[in-house]
Amino acid sequence: MKKILYKLVAVSILVLLLPFILTLIFSNKNSYYSLETMDFHVYYEKSGIKKKLDFDEYLIGVVAANMPAGYHMEALKAQAVVSRTYALYNISLLSDENPGKKEFTTSELGLSYIGLDEMEQYWGSDNYVQQFTKLENCVQGTKNEVLTYEDDIILPVFFGTGTGYTRNAKEAWGIDIPYLVSVSSKQDVTSIHYLRITEYEPSMLIGILKQVYPSLDISEKSFFKDVSIEERDSTGYVTKVTIDNIPLSGEEFALILGLNSNHFYIEDYEGKVRIICTGVGHGVGLSQYGADAMAEEGYSYNEILTHYYTDVKLTRLNND
């Protein structure tokens, strides 16, 4: 069951979250946020049925979809604050782009969401009540709390597992965001998902690459000459790969091969192509595994959040 939830986390981060992150980053959003002035409703659409959600109910479903419920309470509280902050940032952005807009679907808000029936399916009937209550307590225990930087709500990006250090947003996405800078996340190396090694026959890997780029002119004999890593950022994530003189981003190459992250190495291992990949996700912001490890060591959710997001404050919004 945990594997199903973890896979859901990975899909959320790698497929849904990253494109949405870039849209939000390039919007250059700066404004003051208050629940008091944000009159909105959230809806969940499934199988043609539209259901109105209480905002806290929505947050519980977001935390359930994006972090394993078995994680420590303080890590889940951190995820609850992140989820609330992310949702309000995006609601405000969409409201500015569409004046008068009051209704938002869960898909519009950028993070995966699962409903109550899906939670029971993932956790099983025996664990459902216990796990739901745990997440409900995390949301209620952080009621109305968001992350701010210089009085503005932040864009609190997150990912599954790091590689020892998180990344600078400037290096990852070309945007200098002062609260998204590299910090230590040493606990990540203890995750069972930290390291993944895959081996391919050169012919098989060439076939995979040609499905995306049919005109590639590479051969098994010259593979390690035709495919090379050209650039990395300061934390070792690949930023540029060249295939037959065609430049690709590290993220694109990782996506084509289904790698967990773009922190990888390519080796010639007895004639096979060995790819050593570490970490899960884009590496910017909060490491979920690192947050859980910090919680297990006794850190509070506030300490976790202020470690991964530099110089931010935990702010309680007024909703009167």
N, C-alpha and C positions, 0 to 999 in steps of 0.2 A: 504493500500500500504506500509506503514511504517513497518507493521508486516512482510510483505514478505521480505523486505530488511533486517530487523533485524534477521529474521530466516536465511537468507543467510549468514549474519555475523557470527552467531553462528555455522553454519555448517562449514564455512571456518576455524574457529578457532579450533573447537573441533575435526573435522574429517580430514581436509586436512593439517592444519598448524602444529599440534603437532608432528606427525611422521617426517615431513620434518625438523622441528626445531632440533630434536635430531640428525638427519643425519648431519646437518650443524655444530652443536655444537661439535660433536665428530670428525669432520674433523680438528679442531684446526687450522683454517685458519688464517694466518697472512701475509699480503702483502700490498703494496701501490696500490691504485686504482686511475685511471684517465680515464675520458671519451676519452681523447686524444689517449690513447693507446688501448682502448677497441673497436675494430671493430666488431660489431655484428648486427644481425637482429633478430627481434622478430616476430613470426608468431602465428596466431590464427587459430586453426583447429575446424571446426564444420560441421557436416553432410557431411564429406568427402571433404570439401572445405578448402583450406589453404590460408589464407590471410595475407599478410605482413603488419605489423603495424609500424607506426612511434612510437618512444619510448615514446613521450609525450601522444600520443593517447592510448598506452598501459597503461600508468600510470593513465589516466583518468578512464579507464575501471576497473582498480584495485581498485582505491578509491571508485568508484561507487559500486563495489561488496562487499567491506569490511567495509564501514562506511555509515550510513544513510545520504543521501544528505541533509536532514533537519537540520543536525548539524551545529553549528556555523562555520563561515569561518575559524577562527583560528584553530579550531579542525581539519577541513578538510585539512588545510595547513600542520598541523602536520602529518596527515595520508599520505599526498602526499610525504613528506620527508621520512617518514618511508617506503613507498612503493618503492620509488626510491632507497633508501639505501639497502633494502632487495633484490631488483632485481639485483643490481650491485654486491652485495656480492655473490649472487648465480651464476651470469654469470661468474664472475671471478673464482669461485670454479669449475664450470663445465668446463671452458676453461682449467684449470690446469689439470683436470682429463682426458680431451679429447683434447690434443694439436691440434690446427688447427680448432677446432669447432667454427663456426661463426654464426650458426643458432640455435635459441632456440624457443621452443613453449611455449605458456603461461602456459601450464600444467607443464612444466619442471621447471618453475621459482617459483613454490610453493605457490603462492597466487591466490585466485579466481579472475577471470576476466570476465566481461560481455561486449558484443559488443554494438554498437549504437542501433541496433534494439531491443535488450533486455532491454536497458535502457528505451526506449520509452514504452515498454511493462510494465515495473515495475512502471514507474512514470506517465504514461498516456500522451496522445498527448498534453493536455493543459499545463502540467508542464515540459515536456521534454526539451524544449529550455532553460527555466529558470534554471533548475537543471544542465543541461549539461554545460551551460555557467559558472555557479558557480564553478563546479569542474574544468573546463578548467582554470579559473582564479586562482584557488588554485595551480594547477600544474605549470602554467606559473609564478605565484607569488613567487614560490620557485625554480625557474629554476636552475638546476644543483646542488642544495644543498643536501648534505648527512650528516649523523652523523658519527663522528669519535671519537675514543678513542686512545690516544697516537699515533696519525697519521695513525691509521688503521681504515678502515670502520667497523662498528659494525654490529652485527646481531640483528636488532631491533624488537624483538618479541612483540606481543600485544595481547589483549584479550578484551572481550566485557564489562564486569562490574566487579568491584572488591568487596571486603568485608570490606573495611576500610583501608587496607594496601595491597600493592602488595607483592609478594613473592620473596625470595632469590632463584636464579637459583640453587645454591648449594643444597638447601633443596629440591627443586622441582625435579631436574634432576641429582643431584650428581656432577655437574660441577661448579667450582668456576669461575664466570664471573663477574669481578669487576664493570661493569656498569649495571648489572642486580641484584640489591639488593633491599631489602624491603624499600619502601617509603610510606608515608601517601597518602591515596586516599579517604578521608572522605566523599567526595561528592557522592560517589557511593551508599551510603545507601539511597539516595533519588530517585534512579531509580525505575521505576515500575517493572523492571526485577530483582531487587535486591533479593527479597525473593520469594521462591516457596515452598509451603507445599503440600505434597501428602500423602494420606493414602491408605493402602492396607490391605485387609484381609490377614492374614499370609499364607493361602493356595495359594492365588494368587501370592504372592511374592515368595514363594517356587517354584511354577510352573515356574516363569520367570527365577529364578536362575538355576533350573534343565534343562532348555532348553540349557544352556551353559555348565553346569556341571551335566550330567545325573546321576552320581554316588553319588551325595550328599545324606547324611543320616541325614536329619533334619526333625523335626516334628513341628506342630503348637504349641504344648504345650511347647516345649523346644526352640522355635525360638530365643528368646532373650538371651539364653545361647549359642546357636550354632552359632549365627551371632553377632559379636562384633567388635567395632572399637578399634584397638590396639595402633595405633600411629598417632600423628598429628605433623605438623611442627610448627614453632614458630608463624605463623599467623593463625593457626587453620585449615588448609587444611588437610584432611585425607590422610595419606601416607600408612597406612596398615589396612586392614580389614581381619578378620579371619572368614571363613565359614566352619563349620564342620572340624575345625583344618587345613583347607587349606588357606594359606596366599594369599591375593590378594592386589594389589596396590589400593589406593583410586581412581585413575583414571579409573582402570579397572572396579571396582564396580560401579562407576558413569556411565560409558559407558553402562554397562549391563542394568541398570535401566533407562537410558535416562535422567539422572540428568544434570542440567546446569553446574555444577562444582563438584569438589571433596571436597568442603567446606560444609559438611553436618553433621547432627545429626540424630540418630535413637532413637525413643521413643516408649514406650508402652502406647498407648492412648486408654483406654477402650477396650483393647483386640485387637485393630488394630495396625498395624505398621505405625507409623507416621515418615516421613522423612522430615526434615527441611533443605532446601538447600539455600545457599546464593551465590550470584555472578554468573557470566556467563564466562566460559572459565578457562584457566589454572592459571591465576593470576600473570604471570610473565611479566614484562616490562610495556608497556603503557596500561592504562585502557582507552578505547575509551569513555566510558560514563564520566569518570573522566576528560578526556581531554576536552570534550564538556562543562562540568560544569565549569572548570577553564576558558575556553574561555568566557563563559557567565559572569564570574566575572571580565573580563577585561584583562586576561593574554594573551600574544602573543604566537604564535606557538613555537617560540624559547624558551620561558619560560616554556611552557608545556613540550617540549621535554627534556630540561635539568633538569626538575623536575623528570620525570619518568625514565630517563636513567642517572645514576649518573656519573658525571665528564666527560661527552661527550662534543664535540664541534660541532657546525654547520659549515660545511666546503663547500665552493663552488668549484666544480671541473672545471678544464679547459677543454673545448671541442673544442679548435681551431685546 
